[in-house]
Amino acid sequence: WTVIAGIVQTLSTNNSNPSHIVVALATGNKSLPESRLSSHGDVINDSHAEVLARRAFLRYIYHNLFQALKEDEKSETEKQSIFEYSSSISGEMASPLFKLRKNYTFHLYISQTPCGDACVIDSPEEDETTPSQPQITKKQEKEQSTEPTPSSDEEKNTNTKKRKVSWLSAEEGPTPKTRNLVGGRAVVGSEEELQKKENKKGLLRLKPGKGEPTRSHSCSDKLAKWTFLGLQGALLSRLIDPLHLSSITVSAPHLPVSLSSIKEAWVRALVQRVENVLAHPPFQVQAPLVRSTDICYSRCKPALIQLGVEAPVTSGYAIIWSAPNEHEVTISAFGKKMGANKNNFNSPVMRSSVCKISFLRLFRELQQKLSAKEQSSLSIESENTYRDEKLASLHYQVAKTLLLSSPQFKDW
């Protein structure tokens, strides 16, 4: 089983119905443990679907920026890029070199609740006799699948609640001393403190999972960060304005908690946690519309259980696609392309096109083309590291500091 996420681009016009196209798509639900992280930026640390879809979206943005440069001399009717190029700006831009054309919006779909704070959902008190990890029988699954809206009796059944709430987490880690699976442990605290914080709302959390812990923050934390800073990241902030999601749609079929409780958790985790962060134009909160759908992704865990698969196995691969037609399959446990082994692991051909070093090279290539077009008005430091280039985005760094100094994010 796996999770799928995608970004849809919408173009609205006055004369016709809006057009919708998928521009980024990814599957995945794993992240690298701390021991497998690389200081070279040549692996994908976080292979959860939401994160990979956003990285695929960045690849799509780069494609459009290169296309905008090529189309600079063409008429408006001939241009296909979603950006328009604007020259006459130098240094740290007061306004961007590329501007998103009017009437474009972006929308995210996720096949299950993002791990982290969005999984902390209000539920009735547990009965002390309730087993910590109740087993789901085929008969129970069949009964659940025929009742998409739980009755009041089911609302009181804590066994059913614990089974279903556990589906919300992308990876279910061992929880021998607790009963709630909330999608990741809190970022800071002793073991005793972490247990007390398990059901506390609004906390920063790490990715859930078995085995060695990861350093990757939960998808809820990252989505909240993007609500304030935008999807484009630090590098592209030197060239374009922040790109925000207009909506987030999450699949939530067959959940025994009320839809209002689920949405309340999503809005709290993805939007409300950043609402009071001081704006640093152009960086400011642009809250997406948070919606749900009862359409179930066919390869998600509950769908496979309903088909009779008693113990669905987590997929070890991630698929990453972006428009117009860039795609690859990676091994989530290594953060490299499929086919990587001990003999070729460090080969450049095994790097994903959405890892840090790949994006750094795309950014430098774009800088070189801009420099030629601007007659060298833009300086290029070829020895700069990925971190150097990110820190050079001054306004982004100020906005990020404001975010991470806010009470909800100070432990990032």
Contacts in CASP RR format, 6 or more apart in sequence:
PFRMAT RR
TARGET T0000
AUTHOR 0000-0000-0000
METHOD contacts of the structure
MODEL  1
WTVIAGIVQTLSTNNSNPSHIVVALATGNKSLPESRLSSHGDVINDSHAE
VLARRAFLRYIYHNLFQALKEDEKSETEKQSIFEYSSSISGEMASPLFKL
RKNYTFHLYISQTPCGDACVIDSPEEDETTPSQPQITKKQEKEQSTEPTP
SSDEEKNTNTKKRKVSWLSAEEGPTPKTRNLVGGRAVVGSEEELQKKENK
KGLLRLKPGKGEPTRSHSCSDKLAKWTFLGLQGALLSRLIDPLHLSSITV
SAPHLPVSLSSIKEAWVRALVQRVENVLAHPPFQVQAPLVRSTDICYSRC
KPALIQLGVEAPVTSGYAIIWSAPNEHEVTISAFGKKMGANKNNFNSPVM
RSSVCKISFLRLFRELQQKLSAKEQSSLSIESENTYRDEKLASLHYQVAK
TLLLSSPQFKDW
1 29 0 8 1.000
1 299 0 8 1.000
1 300 0 8 1.000
1 301 0 8 1.000
1 303 0 8 1.000
1 304 0 8 1.000
1 312 0 8 1.000
1 313 0 8 1.000
1 314 0 8 1.000
1 315 0 8 1.000
2 27 0 8 1.000
2 28 0 8 1.000
2 29 0 8 1.000
2 49 0 8 1.000
2 299 0 8 1.000
2 300 0 8 1.000
2 314 0 8 1.000
2 315 0 8 1.000
3 27 0 8 1.000
3 28 0 8 1.000
3 29 0 8 1.000
3 48 0 8 1.000
3 49 0 8 1.000
3 50 0 8 1.000
3 110 0 8 1.000
3 111 0 8 1.000
3 112 0 8 1.000
3 170 0 8 1.000
3 297 0 8 1.000
3 300 0 8 1.000
4 25 0 8 1.000
4 26 0 8 1.000
4 27 0 8 1.000
4 28 0 8 1.000
4 49 0 8 1.000
4 110 0 8 1.000
4 111 0 8 1.000
4 297 0 8 1.000
4 299 0 8 1.000
4 300 0 8 1.000
5 25 0 8 1.000
5 26 0 8 1.000
5 27 0 8 1.000
5 49 0 8 1.000
5 50 0 8 1.000
5 52 0 8 1.000
5 53 0 8 1.000
5 108 0 8 1.000
5 109 0 8 1.000
5 110 0 8 1.000
5 111 0 8 1.000
6 22 0 8 1.000
6 24 0 8 1.000
6 25 0 8 1.000
6 26 0 8 1.000
6 49 0 8 1.000
6 53 0 8 1.000
6 108 0 8 1.000
6 109 0 8 1.000
6 110 0 8 1.000
7 22 0 8 1.000
7 23 0 8 1.000
7 24 0 8 1.000
7 25 0 8 1.000
7 53 0 8 1.000
7 54 0 8 1.000
7 56 0 8 1.000
7 57 0 8 1.000
7 106 0 8 1.000
7 107 0 8 1.000
7 108 0 8 1.000
7 109 0 8 1.000
7 245 0 8 1.000
8 20 0 8 1.000
8 21 0 8 1.000
8 22 0 8 1.000
8 23 0 8 1.000
8 106 0 8 1.000
8 107 0 8 1.000
8 108 0 8 1.000
8 109 0 8 1.000
9 20 0 8 1.000
9 21 0 8 1.000
9 22 0 8 1.000
9 23 0 8 1.000
9 82 0 8 1.000
9 104 0 8 1.000
9 105 0 8 1.000
9 106 0 8 1.000
9 107 0 8 1.000
10 18 0 8 1.000
10 19 0 8 1.000
10 20 0 8 1.000
10 104 0 8 1.000
10 105 0 8 1.000
10 106 0 8 1.000
10 107 0 8 1.000
10 246 0 8 1.000
11 18 0 8 1.000
11 19 0 8 1.000
11 103 0 8 1.000
11 104 0 8 1.000
12 18 0 8 1.000
12 103 0 8 1.000
12 105 0 8 1.000
13 103 0 8 1.000
21 323 0 8 1.000
22 323 0 8 1.000
23 57 0 8 1.000
23 60 0 8 1.000
23 106 0 8 1.000
23 322 0 8 1.000
23 323 0 8 1.000
24 53 0 8 1.000
24 54 0 8 1.000
24 56 0 8 1.000
24 57 0 8 1.000
24 59 0 8 1.000
24 60 0 8 1.000
24 321 0 8 1.000
24 322 0 8 1.000
24 323 0 8 1.000
25 53 0 8 1.000
25 56 0 8 1.000
25 319 0 8 1.000
25 320 0 8 1.000
25 321 0 8 1.000
25 322 0 8 1.000
26 49 0 8 1.000
26 52 0 8 1.000
26 53 0 8 1.000
26 55 0 8 1.000
26 56 0 8 1.000
26 318 0 8 1.000
26 319 0 8 1.000
26 320 0 8 1.000
26 321 0 8 1.000
27 49 0 8 1.000
27 52 0 8 1.000
27 299 0 8 1.000
27 315 0 8 1.000
27 317 0 8 1.000
27 318 0 8 1.000
27 319 0 8 1.000
28 47 0 8 1.000
28 48 0 8 1.000
28 49 0 8 1.000
28 52 0 8 1.000
28 315 0 8 1.000
28 316 0 8 1.000
28 317 0 8 1.000
28 318 0 8 1.000
28 319 0 8 1.000
28 332 0 8 1.000
29 47 0 8 1.000
29 48 0 8 1.000
29 49 0 8 1.000
29 170 0 8 1.000
29 171 0 8 1.000
29 314 0 8 1.000
29 315 0 8 1.000
29 332 0 8 1.000
30 47 0 8 1.000
30 48 0 8 1.000
30 171 0 8 1.000
30 314 0 8 1.000
30 316 0 8 1.000
30 318 0 8 1.000
30 332 0 8 1.000
30 333 0 8 1.000
31 45 0 8 1.000
31 46 0 8 1.000
31 47 0 8 1.000
31 48 0 8 1.000
31 207 0 8 1.000
31 214 0 8 1.000
31 216 0 8 1.000
31 332 0 8 1.000
32 43 0 8 1.000
32 44 0 8 1.000
32 45 0 8 1.000
32 46 0 8 1.000
32 47 0 8 1.000
32 214 0 8 1.000
32 216 0 8 1.000
32 333 0 8 1.000
32 334 0 8 1.000
32 335 0 8 1.000
33 211 0 8 1.000
33 212 0 8 1.000
33 213 0 8 1.000
33 214 0 8 1.000
34 212 0 8 1.000
34 213 0 8 1.000
34 214 0 8 1.000
34 215 0 8 1.000
35 212 0 8 1.000
36 43 0 8 1.000
36 333 0 8 1.000
36 334 0 8 1.000
36 335 0 8 1.000
37 43 0 8 1.000
37 45 0 8 1.000
37 215 0 8 1.000
40 357 0 8 1.000
41 355 0 8 1.000
41 356 0 8 1.000
41 357 0 8 1.000
41 386 0 8 1.000
42 336 0 8 1.000
42 346 0 8 1.000
42 351 0 8 1.000
42 355 0 8 1.000
42 356 0 8 1.000
42 357 0 8 1.000
43 334 0 8 1.000
43 335 0 8 1.000
43 336 0 8 1.000
43 351 0 8 1.000
43 352 0 8 1.000
43 355 0 8 1.000
44 52 0 8 1.000
44 55 0 8 1.000
44 318 0 8 1.000
44 330 0 8 1.000
44 332 0 8 1.000
44 335 0 8 1.000
44 336 0 8 1.000
44 352 0 8 1.000
44 354 0 8 1.000
44 355 0 8 1.000
45 214 0 8 1.000
45 215 0 8 1.000
45 216 0 8 1.000
45 335 0 8 1.000
46 52 0 8 1.000
46 207 0 8 1.000
46 216 0 8 1.000
47 318 0 8 1.000
47 330 0 8 1.000
47 332 0 8 1.000
47 335 0 8 1.000
48 115 0 8 1.000
48 170 0 8 1.000
48 207 0 8 1.000
48 216 0 8 1.000
48 219 0 8 1.000
49 110 0 8 1.000
49 111 0 8 1.000
49 170 0 8 1.000
49 318 0 8 1.000
50 108 0 8 1.000
50 110 0 8 1.000
50 114 0 8 1.000
50 219 0 8 1.000
50 222 0 8 1.000
50 223 0 8 1.000
51 219 0 8 1.000
51 222 0 8 1.000
52 318 0 8 1.000
52 320 0 8 1.000
52 354 0 8 1.000
53 108 0 8 1.000
54 222 0 8 1.000
54 226 0 8 1.000
54 231 0 8 1.000
55 320 0 8 1.000
55 354 0 8 1.000
56 320 0 8 1.000
56 321 0 8 1.000
56 322 0 8 1.000
56 326 0 8 1.000
56 354 0 8 1.000
57 106 0 8 1.000
57 231 0 8 1.000
57 322 0 8 1.000
58 231 0 8 1.000
58 232 0 8 1.000
58 233 0 8 1.000
58 236 0 8 1.000
58 354 0 8 1.000
58 359 0 8 1.000
59 322 0 8 1.000
59 326 0 8 1.000
59 353 0 8 1.000
59 354 0 8 1.000
59 362 0 8 1.000
60 322 0 8 1.000
60 323 0 8 1.000
60 326 0 8 1.000
61 232 0 8 1.000
61 236 0 8 1.000
61 240 0 8 1.000
61 243 0 8 1.000
62 236 0 8 1.000
62 359 0 8 1.000
62 362 0 8 1.000
62 363 0 8 1.000
62 366 0 8 1.000
63 322 0 8 1.000
63 323 0 8 1.000
63 324 0 8 1.000
63 326 0 8 1.000
64 81 0 8 1.000
64 82 0 8 1.000
64 83 0 8 1.000
65 81 0 8 1.000
65 83 0 8 1.000
65 98 0 8 1.000
65 239 0 8 1.000
65 240 0 8 1.000
65 366 0 8 1.000
66 366 0 8 1.000
66 369 0 8 1.000
67 80 0 8 1.000
67 81 0 8 1.000
67 83 0 8 1.000
68 79 0 8 1.000
68 81 0 8 1.000
68 83 0 8 1.000
68 84 0 8 1.000
68 85 0 8 1.000
68 98 0 8 1.000
69 85 0 8 1.000
69 366 0 8 1.000
69 369 0 8 1.000
69 370 0 8 1.000
69 373 0 8 1.000
71 78 0 8 1.000
71 79 0 8 1.000
71 80 0 8 1.000
71 81 0 8 1.000
71 85 0 8 1.000
72 85 0 8 1.000
72 373 0 8 1.000
81 101 0 8 1.000
82 100 0 8 1.000
82 101 0 8 1.000
82 104 0 8 1.000
83 98 0 8 1.000
83 99 0 8 1.000
83 100 0 8 1.000
83 101 0 8 1.000
83 240 0 8 1.000
84 98 0 8 1.000
84 99 0 8 1.000
84 101 0 8 1.000
85 97 0 8 1.000
85 98 0 8 1.000
86 95 0 8 1.000
86 96 0 8 1.000
86 97 0 8 1.000
86 98 0 8 1.000
86 99 0 8 1.000
87 97 0 8 1.000
87 373 0 8 1.000
87 374 0 8 1.000
89 95 0 8 1.000
89 96 0 8 1.000
89 97 0 8 1.000
90 374 0 8 1.000
90 377 0 8 1.000
90 378 0 8 1.000
91 377 0 8 1.000
91 378 0 8 1.000
91 379 0 8 1.000
92 238 0 8 1.000
92 392 0 8 1.000
92 394 0 8 1.000
92 395 0 8 1.000
93 238 0 8 1.000
93 239 0 8 1.000
96 239 0 8 1.000
96 240 0 8 1.000
96 241 0 8 1.000
97 239 0 8 1.000
97 240 0 8 1.000
97 370 0 8 1.000
98 239 0 8 1.000
98 240 0 8 1.000
99 240 0 8 1.000
99 241 0 8 1.000
100 240 0 8 1.000
100 241 0 8 1.000
100 243 0 8 1.000
105 246 0 8 1.000
106 231 0 8 1.000
106 243 0 8 1.000
106 244 0 8 1.000
106 245 0 8 1.000
106 246 0 8 1.000
107 245 0 8 1.000
107 246 0 8 1.000
107 247 0 8 1.000
107 248 0 8 1.000
107 249 0 8 1.000
108 245 0 8 1.000
108 247 0 8 1.000
108 248 0 8 1.000
108 249 0 8 1.000
108 288 0 8 1.000
109 248 0 8 1.000
109 249 0 8 1.000
109 250 0 8 1.000
109 251 0 8 1.000
110 248 0 8 1.000
110 249 0 8 1.000
110 250 0 8 1.000
110 251 0 8 1.000
111 251 0 8 1.000
111 296 0 8 1.000
111 297 0 8 1.000
111 300 0 8 1.000
112 167 0 8 1.000
112 168 0 8 1.000
112 170 0 8 1.000
112 250 0 8 1.000
112 251 0 8 1.000
112 252 0 8 1.000
112 297 0 8 1.000
112 300 0 8 1.000
112 301 0 8 1.000
113 119 0 8 1.000
113 168 0 8 1.000
113 169 0 8 1.000
113 250 0 8 1.000
113 252 0 8 1.000
113 262 0 8 1.000
113 265 0 8 1.000
113 266 0 8 1.000
114 170 0 8 1.000
114 218 0 8 1.000
114 219 0 8 1.000
114 220 0 8 1.000
114 223 0 8 1.000
114 250 0 8 1.000
114 266 0 8 1.000
114 269 0 8 1.000
114 270 0 8 1.000
115 169 0 8 1.000
115 170 0 8 1.000
115 171 0 8 1.000
115 183 0 8 1.000
115 184 0 8 1.000
115 205 0 8 1.000
115 207 0 8 1.000
115 208 0 8 1.000
115 218 0 8 1.000
115 219 0 8 1.000
115 220 0 8 1.000
116 169 0 8 1.000
116 182 0 8 1.000
116 183 0 8 1.000
116 184 0 8 1.000
116 205 0 8 1.000
116 208 0 8 1.000
116 218 0 8 1.000
116 219 0 8 1.000
116 220 0 8 1.000
116 221 0 8 1.000
116 269 0 8 1.000
117 201 0 8 1.000
117 202 0 8 1.000
117 203 0 8 1.000
117 204 0 8 1.000
117 205 0 8 1.000
117 218 0 8 1.000
117 220 0 8 1.000
117 221 0 8 1.000
117 224 0 8 1.000
117 265 0 8 1.000
117 268 0 8 1.000
117 269 0 8 1.000
117 273 0 8 1.000
118 168 0 8 1.000
118 219 0 8 1.000
118 220 0 8 1.000
118 223 0 8 1.000
118 265 0 8 1.000
118 266 0 8 1.000
118 268 0 8 1.000
118 269 0 8 1.000
118 270 0 8 1.000
119 165 0 8 1.000
119 168 0 8 1.000
119 169 0 8 1.000
119 181 0 8 1.000
119 182 0 8 1.000
119 183 0 8 1.000
119 184 0 8 1.000
119 220 0 8 1.000
119 265 0 8 1.000
120 182 0 8 1.000
120 199 0 8 1.000
120 200 0 8 1.000
120 201 0 8 1.000
120 202 0 8 1.000
120 203 0 8 1.000
120 265 0 8 1.000
120 269 0 8 1.000
121 165 0 8 1.000
121 168 0 8 1.000
121 257 0 8 1.000
121 261 0 8 1.000
121 262 0 8 1.000
121 264 0 8 1.000
121 265 0 8 1.000
122 257 0 8 1.000
122 261 0 8 1.000
122 264 0 8 1.000
122 265 0 8 1.000
123 158 0 8 1.000
123 161 0 8 1.000
123 165 0 8 1.000
123 180 0 8 1.000
123 257 0 8 1.000
123 261 0 8 1.000
124 155 0 8 1.000
124 156 0 8 1.000
124 158 0 8 1.000
124 161 0 8 1.000
125 158 0 8 1.000
126 158 0 8 1.000
126 162 0 8 1.000
126 179 0 8 1.000
127 158 0 8 1.000
130 158 0 8 1.000
130 159 0 8 1.000
130 162 0 8 1.000
130 179 0 8 1.000
131 159 0 8 1.000
132 175 0 8 1.000
132 176 0 8 1.000
132 178 0 8 1.000
132 179 0 8 1.000
133 162 0 8 1.000
133 166 0 8 1.000
133 175 0 8 1.000
134 159 0 8 1.000
134 162 0 8 1.000
134 163 0 8 1.000
136 163 0 8 1.000
136 305 0 8 1.000
138 308 0 8 1.000
138 310 0 8 1.000
140 160 0 8 1.000
140 163 0 8 1.000
141 305 0 8 1.000
141 306 0 8 1.000
141 308 0 8 1.000
142 306 0 8 1.000
144 160 0 8 1.000
144 164 0 8 1.000
144 254 0 8 1.000
144 306 0 8 1.000
145 254 0 8 1.000
145 306 0 8 1.000
147 154 0 8 1.000
148 253 0 8 1.000
148 254 0 8 1.000
148 294 0 8 1.000
150 160 0 8 1.000
150 256 0 8 1.000
154 160 0 8 1.000
154 256 0 8 1.000
155 161 0 8 1.000
155 256 0 8 1.000
155 257 0 8 1.000
155 258 0 8 1.000
157 256 0 8 1.000
160 256 0 8 1.000
161 256 0 8 1.000
161 257 0 8 1.000
162 179 0 8 1.000
162 180 0 8 1.000
162 181 0 8 1.000
164 254 0 8 1.000
164 255 0 8 1.000
164 256 0 8 1.000
164 257 0 8 1.000
164 302 0 8 1.000
165 180 0 8 1.000
165 181 0 8 1.000
165 255 0 8 1.000
165 256 0 8 1.000
165 257 0 8 1.000
166 172 0 8 1.000
166 181 0 8 1.000
167 255 0 8 1.000
167 301 0 8 1.000
167 302 0 8 1.000
168 181 0 8 1.000
168 183 0 8 1.000
168 255 0 8 1.000
169 181 0 8 1.000
169 182 0 8 1.000
169 183 0 8 1.000
169 184 0 8 1.000
169 208 0 8 1.000
170 183 0 8 1.000
170 207 0 8 1.000
170 208 0 8 1.000
170 219 0 8 1.000
171 207 0 8 1.000
171 208 0 8 1.000
171 209 0 8 1.000
171 210 0 8 1.000
171 314 0 8 1.000
172 181 0 8 1.000
172 208 0 8 1.000
172 209 0 8 1.000
172 210 0 8 1.000
173 181 0 8 1.000
173 208 0 8 1.000
173 209 0 8 1.000
173 210 0 8 1.000
173 211 0 8 1.000
174 210 0 8 1.000
175 181 0 8 1.000
177 195 0 8 1.000
178 195 0 8 1.000
178 198 0 8 1.000
180 198 0 8 1.000
180 199 0 8 1.000
181 208 0 8 1.000
182 198 0 8 1.000
182 199 0 8 1.000
182 205 0 8 1.000
183 205 0 8 1.000
183 208 0 8 1.000
183 218 0 8 1.000
184 205 0 8 1.000
184 206 0 8 1.000
184 207 0 8 1.000
184 208 0 8 1.000
184 209 0 8 1.000
184 218 0 8 1.000
185 194 0 8 1.000
185 198 0 8 1.000
185 205 0 8 1.000
185 206 0 8 1.000
185 208 0 8 1.000
185 213 0 8 1.000
186 193 0 8 1.000
186 194 0 8 1.000
186 197 0 8 1.000
186 198 0 8 1.000
186 200 0 8 1.000
186 203 0 8 1.000
186 204 0 8 1.000
186 205 0 8 1.000
186 206 0 8 1.000
187 203 0 8 1.000
187 204 0 8 1.000
187 205 0 8 1.000
187 206 0 8 1.000
187 217 0 8 1.000
187 411 0 8 1.000
187 412 0 8 1.000
188 411 0 8 1.000
189 197 0 8 1.000
197 203 0 8 1.000
201 265 0 8 1.000
201 268 0 8 1.000
202 268 0 8 1.000
202 269 0 8 1.000
202 273 0 8 1.000
202 408 0 8 1.000
204 217 0 8 1.000
204 218 0 8 1.000
204 221 0 8 1.000
204 408 0 8 1.000
204 409 0 8 1.000
204 411 0 8 1.000
204 412 0 8 1.000
205 217 0 8 1.000
205 218 0 8 1.000
205 220 0 8 1.000
205 221 0 8 1.000
206 213 0 8 1.000
206 214 0 8 1.000
206 215 0 8 1.000
206 216 0 8 1.000
206 217 0 8 1.000
206 218 0 8 1.000
207 214 0 8 1.000
207 216 0 8 1.000
207 217 0 8 1.000
207 218 0 8 1.000
207 219 0 8 1.000
208 218 0 8 1.000
217 412 0 8 1.000
220 269 0 8 1.000
220 270 0 8 1.000
221 409 0 8 1.000
221 412 0 8 1.000
223 248 0 8 1.000
223 269 0 8 1.000
223 270 0 8 1.000
224 269 0 8 1.000
224 270 0 8 1.000
224 271 0 8 1.000
224 273 0 8 1.000
224 274 0 8 1.000
224 409 0 8 1.000
225 274 0 8 1.000
225 403 0 8 1.000
225 409 0 8 1.000
226 244 0 8 1.000
226 245 0 8 1.000
227 244 0 8 1.000
227 245 0 8 1.000
227 270 0 8 1.000
227 271 0 8 1.000
227 274 0 8 1.000
227 285 0 8 1.000
227 286 0 8 1.000
227 287 0 8 1.000
227 288 0 8 1.000
228 274 0 8 1.000
228 277 0 8 1.000
228 283 0 8 1.000
228 284 0 8 1.000
228 285 0 8 1.000
228 399 0 8 1.000
228 403 0 8 1.000
229 242 0 8 1.000
229 283 0 8 1.000
229 396 0 8 1.000
229 399 0 8 1.000
229 400 0 8 1.000
229 403 0 8 1.000
230 242 0 8 1.000
230 243 0 8 1.000
230 244 0 8 1.000
230 283 0 8 1.000
230 286 0 8 1.000
231 242 0 8 1.000
231 243 0 8 1.000
231 244 0 8 1.000
231 245 0 8 1.000
232 240 0 8 1.000
232 242 0 8 1.000
232 243 0 8 1.000
233 396 0 8 1.000
234 389 0 8 1.000
234 390 0 8 1.000
234 391 0 8 1.000
234 393 0 8 1.000
234 396 0 8 1.000
234 397 0 8 1.000
234 400 0 8 1.000
235 359 0 8 1.000
235 360 0 8 1.000
235 363 0 8 1.000
235 389 0 8 1.000
235 390 0 8 1.000
235 393 0 8 1.000
236 363 0 8 1.000
237 393 0 8 1.000
237 395 0 8 1.000
237 396 0 8 1.000
238 392 0 8 1.000
238 393 0 8 1.000
238 396 0 8 1.000
239 366 0 8 1.000
239 370 0 8 1.000
241 282 0 8 1.000
242 282 0 8 1.000
242 283 0 8 1.000
242 286 0 8 1.000
244 286 0 8 1.000
244 288 0 8 1.000
245 288 0 8 1.000
246 288 0 8 1.000
246 289 0 8 1.000
247 288 0 8 1.000
247 289 0 8 1.000
247 290 0 8 1.000
247 291 0 8 1.000
248 266 0 8 1.000
248 270 0 8 1.000
248 288 0 8 1.000
248 289 0 8 1.000
248 290 0 8 1.000
248 291 0 8 1.000
249 291 0 8 1.000
249 292 0 8 1.000
249 293 0 8 1.000
250 266 0 8 1.000
250 290 0 8 1.000
250 291 0 8 1.000
250 292 0 8 1.000
250 293 0 8 1.000
251 292 0 8 1.000
251 293 0 8 1.000
251 294 0 8 1.000
251 295 0 8 1.000
251 296 0 8 1.000
251 297 0 8 1.000
251 300 0 8 1.000
252 259 0 8 1.000
252 262 0 8 1.000
252 292 0 8 1.000
252 293 0 8 1.000
252 294 0 8 1.000
253 294 0 8 1.000
253 295 0 8 1.000
253 296 0 8 1.000
253 302 0 8 1.000
254 294 0 8 1.000
254 296 0 8 1.000
254 302 0 8 1.000
255 262 0 8 1.000
259 292 0 8 1.000
262 292 0 8 1.000
263 290 0 8 1.000
263 292 0 8 1.000
266 290 0 8 1.000
267 290 0 8 1.000
270 288 0 8 1.000
270 290 0 8 1.000
271 285 0 8 1.000
271 287 0 8 1.000
271 288 0 8 1.000
271 290 0 8 1.000
273 408 0 8 1.000
273 409 0 8 1.000
274 285 0 8 1.000
274 403 0 8 1.000
274 406 0 8 1.000
274 408 0 8 1.000
274 409 0 8 1.000
275 285 0 8 1.000
275 287 0 8 1.000
276 406 0 8 1.000
277 285 0 8 1.000
277 402 0 8 1.000
277 403 0 8 1.000
277 406 0 8 1.000
277 409 0 8 1.000
278 402 0 8 1.000
279 285 0 8 1.000
280 395 0 8 1.000
280 398 0 8 1.000
280 399 0 8 1.000
280 402 0 8 1.000
282 395 0 8 1.000
283 395 0 8 1.000
283 396 0 8 1.000
283 399 0 8 1.000
296 302 0 8 1.000
296 303 0 8 1.000
297 303 0 8 1.000
299 315 0 8 1.000
301 312 0 8 1.000
304 312 0 8 1.000
305 312 0 8 1.000
315 332 0 8 1.000
316 331 0 8 1.000
316 332 0 8 1.000
316 333 0 8 1.000
317 329 0 8 1.000
317 330 0 8 1.000
317 331 0 8 1.000
317 332 0 8 1.000
317 338 0 8 1.000
318 329 0 8 1.000
318 330 0 8 1.000
318 331 0 8 1.000
318 332 0 8 1.000
319 327 0 8 1.000
319 328 0 8 1.000
319 329 0 8 1.000
320 327 0 8 1.000
320 328 0 8 1.000
320 329 0 8 1.000
320 330 0 8 1.000
320 352 0 8 1.000
320 353 0 8 1.000
320 354 0 8 1.000
321 327 0 8 1.000
326 353 0 8 1.000
328 337 0 8 1.000
328 338 0 8 1.000
328 352 0 8 1.000
328 353 0 8 1.000
329 337 0 8 1.000
329 338 0 8 1.000
330 336 0 8 1.000
330 337 0 8 1.000
330 338 0 8 1.000
330 352 0 8 1.000
331 337 0 8 1.000
331 338 0 8 1.000
331 339 0 8 1.000
331 340 0 8 1.000
334 340 0 8 1.000
334 345 0 8 1.000
335 352 0 8 1.000
335 355 0 8 1.000
336 345 0 8 1.000
336 350 0 8 1.000
336 351 0 8 1.000
336 352 0 8 1.000
337 349 0 8 1.000
337 350 0 8 1.000
337 351 0 8 1.000
337 352 0 8 1.000
339 350 0 8 1.000
340 350 0 8 1.000
344 350 0 8 1.000
351 357 0 8 1.000
351 358 0 8 1.000
352 358 0 8 1.000
356 386 0 8 1.000
357 386 0 8 1.000
359 386 0 8 1.000
360 386 0 8 1.000
360 389 0 8 1.000
363 389 0 8 1.000
364 380 0 8 1.000
364 382 0 8 1.000
367 378 0 8 1.000
367 380 0 8 1.000
368 380 0 8 1.000
370 378 0 8 1.000
371 377 0 8 1.000
371 378 0 8 1.000
371 379 0 8 1.000
371 380 0 8 1.000
381 388 0 8 1.000
384 392 0 8 1.000
390 396 0 8 1.000
390 397 0 8 1.000
391 397 0 8 1.000
403 409 0 8 1.000
404 410 0 8 1.000
404 412 0 8 1.000
END
